[in-house]
Amino acid sequence: MSLIKINRERLWASLMEMAAIGATDKGGCNRQALTEEDKLGRELFIRWCEEAGCTIRVDQMGNIFARREGTEANAAAVITGSHLDTQPTGGKFDGVYGVLAGLEVIRSLNDHEVATHHPIEVVVWTNEEGARFSPAMIGSGVWCGEFSLDYGWSRADKAGKTIKQELENTGFLGEVPCEPANIKAAFELHIEQGPILEKTETTIGVVEGVQGMRWYDLTLIGQPVHAGPTPMEDRKDPFMALTEITAQLYQLAEQNAPRARVTFGDIRAEPGSRNTVPEKLVLAVDLRHPQQARLEEMDTAFRAIAASVGEKFGIATEIRDEWNSPAVQFSEQCIEAVQSAVDGLEYSNMRMFSGAGHDSVYVSRRVPTSMIFVPCEKGISHNEAENADQGDIGAGADVLLNAMIKAASA
């Protein structure tokens, strides 16, 4: 059949209506997981889905599934979705775009009277952001088996309120088991959250996978001495080692360009006195690469650099592994469904990897999965200034619609 398109004005209006829930003075959204604002957003989504003829189920982690039946009721579902929760100073598009584009897929199928063999489901994953409850992506993480249900329920916010308590308080503690059930494929549509598509004037990113990510705390231990009387050559100053280590790690990123990433997002000096050479520095190190073998090589190189430079300056070094998320390669079949839709619609496109984590990281462990990216203004996200072009938003949803039709018709 010929490719069809979504109703762009309706999708945009839905996004703006959802953005009014938890709207901030600077034009963004504060709709953190399982707050009253998140509850209102979830209820609005459910109402829209029911109006579109969907049935709703909610699992034990509060993940919402809105289902449009296929011609074969027992066929495996094709799912799409993302999250409705935001950062405290988040934007109008991160996550919510993928959810409401999924709803628009169902609305458009209804408009065009298209029946699919496989059922279509739109999912809202709980607490993707991790802003209120840590870790991030907890709803999809429990669903895929990365975390136990008890672990998910026990996560608490700064006030000590647990996810289970807030699921009960908001009315979203479902009884459906939090686990995969008869799913054929999954797609997630998202703003890029980076500048590549906009810089290259490309409409669609066909996402092949997600970068592997490793987080560390690097501790450098020297000797605290007085800043004035102690000559430079007599010091065991951890900052001397730090500057050389960071320089070599930046060189490591260059050696593994263009896809490698090295970031130093936090640093702490102890005792933290202005006129004392610190005894200890603790540096947060973030290494990323989409190829797992390359990431492991970077990990080995990092450890060697720290040990060598520490020895050079007489500084003890310790590396603590904080988080390890292996690189993800998405399903070729799902990627090709997206590519086929993009080619048929004749939108400019490029293959790319996601630099950020998404629910699709966990979903892909249990279900064939792929993602679709559209540009966001200046690559800004997790920010009230987050913005996207209405035409690009519509184009991404067009691709999602036709990729899902292809997957749900076979």
N, C-alpha and C positions, 0 to 999 in steps of 0.2 A: 504494500500500500504506500501511497505518497506520504511524505512527512507532514506533520501538523504542528501548529504552534499554540502556545499558551496565550491567555488573555493578560497582556502586560499591565494594563491599567488596573485590573483587578488584583494582580499580585502585588503591585506597588501600593495600592490602597490598603491591602491586608498588612503589609509590612509597616506602614505608617500607623495604622490603628494599633497594632501590637506594640509599636515603639512608644505609644502614649502611656502604656502601663510601665510605671517606674521611670518616666521621663525625667531627665536632669536639666538643670538650668542652662547648661552649655550644649544642649542638643543631643545628648547621649541617653543611655539607659542604665539604671541600677535595678536589676531584677535578679538578685542573687538566689541561689538554689533554695527552694522550700521556704522562702519568705512569703509574706502575703502577696507581694507583687508577682512572684513566680506562680503562686496559686491562681491568681486572676488570669495570668497569661495562659496557663494550662487549661483553665475552664473555658476561655475564649476559643482556644484551639479545638477543644472537644466539641463545643457548640457548632463551630464551622464544619467540622468533620461529620457530625451527625446530620447537619443540613445537607451535606453532600452525599448522604446515604450510607455512611460508614458505620460499622459496628466498632465499639471501643472495648479494649481490655487494658488493665493496669497490672503490672507484675509486682513482686514483693519489694523491689527497689524503687517503685514509683515510675518505672519506664512505661510510657504510654504507647499503645499500638492501635492505629486507626486503620481498619481493613475494608477495602473494596473487593468484593468477591469476584472470582473469575468464573469462567464457564465450567471449569472442573473444580468443584469445591475442595477436593482433597489434594489438588496439585500444590506443590511447594510455592510459597509466597516469594515475590520479588519485593524487597524492602528499600526504603529510602528514609532519610531523616537526619537529624542533628540534635541541637539542644536549644532550649529557650532561656536558660539561665545566662547571666552576664557577669562581667567584672563589676566592681563597685562604681567605676567610671568607665563603663563599656559603651559600645556603639549600637547602632540600629540593625546591623547585618550579621555580625559574627554568630553563627549557629542558627539563629532564627530564620535566616534566609533559606537554609537547607530544609528546615521544617516546613515553612510556608510554601516553598517551591514544590515540596512533595504534595501538599494539599492542593496546590494549583494543578499538578499533574492529574489528580483525581477529578477535580472540577473540569479540566479540559477533556478528559476521557468521557465524562458525562455529556459535555457540550457537543462533542463530535460523535456521540453514541458509539464509542469504540469499546468492544468487549475484548477482554484478554483471557487467554486460556488459564494463566496463573493468577492468583489473587495479587493485588497490590496493597502494600501496607506502608504507612508513614509512621515513623518512630520519633518520639521525644525521649532522649536519654537524660537521666537524672545527673545533676552535678558534674557536667563536663568541665566547667571552668576550674573547679577546685578553689574558688575564691573564698567560699564560706566553709566548706568541708574539704580537708585534704585526705587522700590525693585527688588529683583531677581524674576525670573520666571514670568515676567510680561506678556509675550505673551500668555502663557498657562493660566495665571491668568485671563486675560480679556476674553479669550475663554470660560472658565468654568463659568464666572459670578462672580468671586471673586472681580474683579475690573471693573469699568465702562470703556467704550471705551475712554471717555474724560479724565479720570484719566490716562489711559495708554498713550494716546497721549501727555499728559502734562508733563510727567516725563522728567526732564532736567539733562544734564550732568554738570560738573563743569564749563564749558564755557557758560552755559545757553542755549545750543541747545536742543530742545525737541525731543522726539521720533518721533512725527509727522513730524517735519522738516527734520529729518534725513531719515525717510522712503521716503519722497519726494525726497531728494537729491540722495539717492541710487537707486531710481526707484522701491522700494518695498512697496509703499503704495497701497495695493490692494483694490478692490471694493467688494470682497466677504465678507459677514457679518462674524464677528469674533465670531462664536458660533458653538456648535456641530451640526452636520447634519447627521443623519442616520448612526450611528456607532455601530457595534456589540461588539467589544472588542479592547483593546489596550495593547501593550507590549513595554517595554523599556529595551534595553540591555545597560549595563554600566560597566565600571571598578568599583571595589568595593570602591576605595578611602580609604581603611583601610587595616589592616594587617591580618585579620582573615583567609581568604581563603589561603593565602600564608603560614601562620604559620601552618595550619592544612593540607597542601598539598592537597587541595581540588580544583577541576577544576571549578565547577559551584556552585554559590549561588542561590538557589530558594527563591526569596524574597517574604515574606509573608505580609510585610507592612513597614511602615516608622515610626520611632520614633516620638512621640509627643515632641514638643520643646517649652520651655517657656524662654523668655529673660526678664531680669529685670535690673533696675538700683537701687542698694541698696545705700542709702545715710546715713552716720553716722555723727552726728553733736555733736561736743564736745566744748572745750574752748581753743582758741589760747593763749598760754603763752610762756614765754622765756624758751629756752631749758636748760639754765644753772641754774638760781636761783630757779626754781620751783621743789620741791621734787617730786619723782615719786608718792608717796601716795596722793599728793594734786592735781594731774592732772585729767582732764576729757579728756583723750587721745583716739580719735576714733580708733587708731591702736590697743589699748588693746582689744577693743571689736572685732575688725576685725579678729584678729588671732583666737579668740575662735569661732567666727561665721564660719569662713572657715573650721576650724577643725571639727566642728559639721556637716557641710554640707558634708565633705568628709566621715564622719561616716554614714551619711544618704545614700550616694551612696553605701557604703559597705552593709548597711542593705537591700538595694534593688538590690544587685548584682545578676547576672552578667550583666544585661542589662541597669542599671541606669548609667547616666553620669552627672557629675557636673563639670563645667568649669568656671574659673574666667579669662576672656580674656582681661580685661582693668581695670585700676585703675587711679584715679586722686585725688591728694591732694590739698587742698586750705587752706591757700594762696600759698603753695608750696615753702616755704622758708626753707633753710637747718637748721636754728637754731631756728625754731618756731614749737611748737606742733601744728599740723594742726587743724583748726576749723572744717574742713569738709573732709570726704573721700567719693568718689563716685566709687562704685565697680560694674562692669558688671558681672552679674550672669547668667549662662546658665544651665538649668535643662532639662534632656531628659529621656524618657522611652517609650518603644513601647506599653505599656498598659496604656490607658488613665486614668483608675481608680488609678493606681499606681502614675502616674504623678500628678494627683490632690492631692493625699496624700502627695507627696513630696512638692507640693506647700504650703499646709497647714502647714507642718512641718517647712519649710523655714521661713514662717512668724512668727511662734511661736518662733523659735530659735532667730531670729533677735530681736523680742520684749523682750524676756527673758534676752538675753545677754546685750542688750542695757540698760535695767533697772539695771542689776548688776553693770555696770560700770558708770552709770549716763550719758549715751549717748542717745540722741534722734535718732530714726531710722525712715527712710521713704523708702518705696518700690514703685517704679514706674514700671508698667507693660509696657514693650517695644514691645513685640511680643508674640503671642500665636498661635502656629500651632498644632492643635490636632493630636493625633496618627491616623495613617491610616492603615486600614486592607484591603488588596487587595482582589479581587474577587476569591473565591474558585475555580470557573470554570476555570479562567485564570491560577491560580496557578497549577491546575491539568494538564492543557495543557502543561505547562512548565515541570512539573514533569514527565509526560508521555514521552515527548521528551528526557529528560535526561536519563530516565531509558532505553528507546529503544536504545539510543546511547551508553549506558553503561559508561557514564562519572561519575567520583566521584562527589558527591554533598552533600549539606547540606541545611537545611532550615535556614533562617536568616532574620533579619530586617535591613533596611537601616538606618544608623546613620545620613545621610545627606539628605537634601531636594532635590527633583528632580521635573521635570515637571509632572511626574506621580502622585505627590501629588494632584495637581489640576485636572488633567485628570480623576483621579479615582472618583472625586465627580460627574462626569457626565456619565462615561463610565466604564464598568467592565474592570479592569486593573491588570496587574502584572509586575514585573521586573525580570531581570536575571543579575546576577553579575559574573564577572570573576576576577581573582587575578590581582593586580598590584604590581610592585616590591617594597618591603618594605612598602607597604601601602601608598606610597607617591603620592599625587595629588595636584592640584592647584600649581604646581611647574614645572619648566623647566626640572627637573630630572625625571618627571613622565615617567614610562616605563611599558610595559606589554610584555609577551611572545607571539610570533607569534602563537604557538600552542594553547594557551589558548584563544587568540583572535578568532581563527578559530573555536574552540569548542563552544564558546558562540554563534557565528553566526549560527552554525549547530543547536543548541537548538532553537534559535529564528526562524529559517526557519521551523523546523518541528512543533513547537508550533503554528506558524501562519497557516501552512497547515491544522492542526487539527481544529483550530478555524474557518478557512475560508471554510472548506469543509462540515461542518455540516449544 
